[in-house]
């Protein structure tokens, strides 16, 4: 007899659960520890300042961080990459939003299959997500070459960038159902999987996701300091 299908809850991670970006933390830590050259900072310094001064967008800042990461990770030993990831999660793994943290706990108790879908490196996601109770995590996977060093290439990049595809694949593979499903995201990059679930929640959305949410009558939740607003 085939096992009953489990309901699924899908979460983005950066800016949705973690109160920053795991990739940002990785780049900053790798520069600080000498795994990436100091010159890598030049790729994102201006974008960071513009974002802090509210003269530029967060998306531009993240894009600059991603470029700095991709341009410089070739040759980094994978064991060093793992250790840096472990250190970040050990020190900052509890820097989560209360709303999503509590929602995850509640859905876990209700028997939901918890699925994390992120564009951060899977290496650090595998340190962060299980602590919260996630059953499956998808993220960017990097090719490991000779001497266990990163080549700078991403494995199946075109697949992981399509979050809807990843969710559909997980639903089929893990014997899940989208009936009564829940999804939580914070940017327009999450729209594709939010359209699949029965209850899409836009948490601390950027302007593009907020506009889409209002057009489609999706739930919008904002957490500011110690107050949670439902819009």
N, C-alpha and C positions, 0 to 999 in steps of 0.2 A: 504493500500500500504506500502510495506516494505521500511524503510528509506535507503537512499544511504549509502554505506559503506565508512568510512573515511580512508584516508591514515594514516599510522602509522610511527612514528619515535621512535626508541628504543635507550635508552642511559644507559650505565653503569654510575655510579656516582663517586666513589672514584678514583681519578687520571684521571678521564675523564671530570668531571664537577668541583668537589671540588678539590682544589689543595693540597690535602693530603688525609687522610683516616678518615672518621667519626668515625670508630671504635677506631682508635688510639686516637683521641681526647676524646672519651668517657672513655677509660681506664685511660688515664692520668688525666682527670678531676675527675673520681671516686676515684682514689688513693689520689689525692690532697684533696678531700673533706671528705675522711675517709670512703667512701662507700665500697671501696675495701682496703684490708690491704696493708701496705707499702711493705710487702714481695712479693706482686704480681709483683713488678718491676724486681725481680730476674729472672722471666721467659723470659723477653725480653731485659734486659740490654746488654748482650753480642751480641745478634743479631743486636741490634740497633747500637752498636759501630762498629761492622763489616761492617754494611751497610754504616755508615758515613765515614768509612775509605776505602770504596770501596774494601773490602776484602770479603764481603758477599752480597747476593742478597736481594732485597726488598721483594721478596716472602717469604724468610726465616724470615725476620723481622716481616712481617704481620702474618705469621703462629705462631710465638712466642706470638704476641699480642693476637691473637685469643685464644690460649691456656690459657694465663693469665686470659682472660675474662671469658671463660667457667669454669675454675677451681674455680673462686671466686664469681660469681654472685648469687649463691644460697643464698637465704635469704634476698637479697636486696629488699626493698620495692618498688613496681612499681611506686608509686607517686614520689619517689626520683629519679628514673630512668627517668621519664618524665621531671622533673625539670632540671636535669643535661643536658638532650638533648636540652631543650628549651634554656638554658643558652649558650650552645656551638653555636647553630645556631644564636642566637641573637648577639653574639660577633664575630663569624667567618663565618657566612652564606654567606657573600659577597666575600669570598676568593675563587673565581671561575676563571677558565680559560676564557680568552676573546673569543677565537674561539668558544668553545662550548656554552658559554653564548649567543653570538650573533646568532649562528646557531639556538638555541632553540627559540629565539625571532622571527627569520625569519620564521621558520617552523610553529610556533603558528599563525602568521599572515596569512600564506598560508593555514590554516585550518587543519593541521596535528593533529592527536591524539598523544599526547606525553606520552610515557611510560618509566618509570624508572625501571630498573631491577638490583638489587644490593644484595650483600651478607652482607651488613651492617644491623644492627638492624632496623626493620621497624619503631620502635618508634622514632628514630632520623630522619629517612628518611621522615616520615610524617610531621616533622617540617621543613625540608630543601627543599624538592621537590616542594610543592605547591607554594612556594614563586617565583619559576621560571616559573610556569605555567603548571606543569605536570598534566595530567588528571588522571593518575593511577600510583601507586607505589607498587612494590613488594620488600620485604626484609625479613630478618630473623625474625620470630615471636617466642617469648619466653613464655613458659607456666607460668601461674600465679596460685599459689597455695593458701593455707590457709592464711588469713590475708593480702591478696593482695601482697604476696611476691613471687619473682621469684624462680622457682624450679631448674633452671639450665638446664631444658630440652627445646629442640627446637621443635616447632610444624611443622610437615611435612618437615623436613630437607631435605629428599631425593628429594623432589619436587622443592624446591627453589634453590637447588644447580644446577639443570638442567635449565639453562636460556632459552634454546630453547623450552622446554616444557612450561615454563611460558609464553613466547611470543605467542606460538600457542594457549594456553588457553585464553590469553587476546584477541587475534584476533577473536576467536570464540565468546567469551562472550560479547565483546564490539561492535560487528558488524563492524570489521575492514577489510581492505584488505592489502595484502602484495605487491600489485602492486604499483610501484613507492615508495616503502618503503625505509627507511634510518635507518642505525644502526651505533652507535659510541661506540667503546670500546678501552681499553688500554692494556689488557693482554690476554694470551691464554684462560683464563676462559671465554672470551667473544666470542670465535670463533663459538660456537654452535649457537648463535643467529645471528651473523654476516653472517653466511652461509645462513640464511633464507631470508635476505633482498635483495632488488634490488641494493642498493648502500651501501656497507659496508665501513666504514671509520675507519682506525686505527689511533687513536690520541695519540701522545706521546707513541708509543707502546714499550713494553719490547722486548727483543731479540727474544723470541719464537713467539710472534705475528707478529713481523716484518718479520721474515723468512716466516711465513705462508702467509702474505700479498704479499710478492714479488712473491711467487710461484703461487698465484692466481690472481695477477694483481689487487689487491685491492688498494684503495687510502690510502696514508699515509700522515698524517699531523702532524707537530711538532711545538709547540709553545715554544719559548725560549726567556725569558725576554719580550721585546715588539715586537718581530718579529715572524711571522707565516710563516712556510715553507711548501710547498706541494712537496712531494718527489715522 
